[in-house]
């Protein structure tokens, strides 16, 4: 039996949540009631204003204010003006953190998984807990995890570019 993840799961540090999300199932309920889902195969953690790769490193803005709330909300943004990318916020209020959903088992990129699951800006700031159109489930599957540097953040400098805050299901 699958169990929906609740607020307590997300109200922890992103470096705890990110690897634990690998293997969980992201479920999307479409407007016609259809359920589609994908098992998460890869995540990345973005942690606080000190993390130069984190959008919050530039401070609180209308775009990043969602990251300053309690964990368990969706932070969706448009990348390169064409691709929607989905993060879930983590931690407590006023400590901006999030986890990027980088890949699923069948969709090997953050834009591919959002396209498949019909995730766009209309879901920004929605909760992933409770009775909503998007949530995470745990069916007990626990993959082995490997770590690697995050992708596409050369602008953040060598330290932040090379830190291994990407979490990948082993064998991917």
N, C-alpha and C positions, 0 to 999 in steps of 0.2 A: 504494500500500500504506500502510495506517495504521500509525503507530508509537505504542506506549504511552509516555506521559510517565513519566520515572523520577524518583528522588529528587533528582538534580542540578537538574532543572527547578524543583522546589519549594523547594530550599534556597538560594534567592536572596531578595532584598528584595521585599516585597509590591508596591512601586511598579514593579518590573520584571515580576513574575509576572502581576499583574492585567491589564495591557494585552495581554500575550502569551497569556493564556487566552482572550481574545476570538477567536472563530473556531475554537477547538479543539472537540472532540466529547466530551461527557460520556456515558459508557456505563454502563448498569446491567444486571447479570445477575440475573434473578429466580430464586426458589427452584425453579421448574420448568425452568430453563435458558434461558428466553426472554431475548433481548437487546433492550433498548430504549435509544434514545439521542437526544440533542439537541445541536445546534451551539450553543455559547455566544455570545450576542449582547451581553451586558452584564455587567460585574463592578464591584465596589467594593473599594478597599483600606482596611484598618484596620491602623494601624501604631503599636504600642508603647504604653507606659503614658502617654506625653505626649499621645496622640491622645484627646481627651475623648469621641469617638464610639466608640472601641474598648472592648470589654468589659473589656480588661485595664487600662484607666485606673483602675480601682478596686483593682487589685492581683491577686495570685494567689489564686484561690478554687477550690473543687472544680469549678465550672462552667468556669472559664477555664484551668485547669492544662494542658489540651491545647495551648493556644496557646504555652506555654513550652517545648515540645519541638521537635524538628527538624521542618522542613517536610515536607508530604506526607501529613498526616492530616486526616481529616474532623472538622470542628467543626460539629455540628448542634445547634440549639437551638429551643425553642418560643417563638414570638412571639405576644403577646396571648393566650396560652393555647390557641391553636387552629391556628397555622400553623407548620410546620417550615421552617426556613431553613438552607441549607447553605453552609458556608465550607470552604475548604481552608487549612491552616496553611502558612506560608512561613518562610523564613529559618533561622537557627541556633537552638540551644537557648538558653533564657533571654532571648530577644528576641521577645516576644509580637507576632505579626503574623498576619493572615489575609486571605483574599480571599473576599468574598461572591459567590456565583453569583446575580446579580440577575435575569437573563432569558436565555431561549433564543430561537431564531429563531421558534418556534411558540408559546412560552409566555412572556408578557410580564410576569412578576412572579416574585419569588423563591419564593413559596408555590406558584404554579402549576407551576413547573418541578419542585419537589420532589414535589408530588402526582403529576404525570405519571410521574416516574421512581421512584416508590415509595420515597422517601427519608424516613426518620424517625429518631427517637432511637436506634434499634437500631444504626444505622451510626456513631454518634458514636465517635470515636477510632480508627476503622478506617483503615488505610493505603489510599491511592489508587494505590500502586505495588505491583507484584508480581501474584500470582494471587489477587485478591479479587473481591468482587461488584460493585465500582464502580471505575472508572478513567477517565482522560482519554486521548484519542488525538489525534494530529496527522496530518492528511491533506494538509498542505501549503498549505491555504487561508489567505490572509493578508488580512483585510479592512482597509480604511482605518479608523482609530480617531479618534473625537472624544472630548473630555473634558467633564465637567460636574460640578457639585457633587453630593455624595452625597444620598440621599433619606431623609427620616424621622428626622433627627438634630437637630432644633431644640434639644434639651436640651444639646447639646455646646457651644453658644455660637457667636457669629458667625464667628470665625476657622475653627473646625473644620467648621462647617456649610457654609461657602462655598468651602472648598478643593476643587479639581477633581480628586478621586480616584475619580471614576466614569468608566469606560471603556466606550464604546459603539461597536458596529460602525456605521460611517457608512451612512446610508440607511435606518436603522431608524425 
